[in-house]
């Protein structure tokens, strides 16, 4: 099982990273295959890019990817 993860980092005017945030989806969707996850991750990247570009005063980096979902061993 795989889940979508996004990392957004704000960049200061001097080019230094100010803050990074790692996010996963609220609905905790998981995908049975990495390929299915990657397909949705590309859509999520586009959505987040459009949302973030609405504030032209902020500079950021955006990474959206899939990672294996870890199961609790308890």
N, C-alpha and C positions, 0 to 999 in steps of 0.2 A: 504494500500500500504506500502511496505517495501523497504528499500535501504540497500546496503552493506556499512559498515564502517570498516576502518582499523585504528588501533592505533599502531604506531611503536615508541618505546622508545630506545634511545641509552644508554648504560650502560658504565660508566667509569671503569677503571682498579681497582678502590677501591670499586666497587660494587654500587656506587651511580648513580641514574638516572641523565643523563646530559640534555636530551631534549626529549620531546614527541611530536609527530605530529599526528593529527587526519585527516584522509583523506576519501573522498568519491569519487566515480568514476566520471570521467570527463563527460561521456555520460549521466549521471543522470538516469541510468536505475532504474526502480522500478519494484517490484514484487507484484502480487496480493495476494499471500499467504506467510506466514512466512516460510513454508516448502520449497517453490520454492526458496526463498531468501537464506535459509540455504544451499541448495544444491550448489548454485553458490558461496556462501561464502567459502565453503570448497575448491572449486577449486581455488578461489582467494588466500586463505591462502597458499596453496601449491605453487602457482606461486610466491607469494611474498617471501616465505621462501627460495625458490631456488635462487631467485635474490639476496636476502640479504646474503645468505651463500657464494656468490662468493667473498666477501671481508672478509677473515678470521681474519683481524686485528680489525674488529668491533664486539662488542657484543651488542645484542639487545633483546628486548621482542617484540612479535608480537601478537596482538589480532585482529581477524576478526570476525565480528558479524553483525546481522541484527537489524535495529531499525525502528520503524514506521516513515513514512515520514510525516512531519508536513505540513499541508496546511495553506496557508495564509488566514486569516479571513477577509481580506479587499476586 
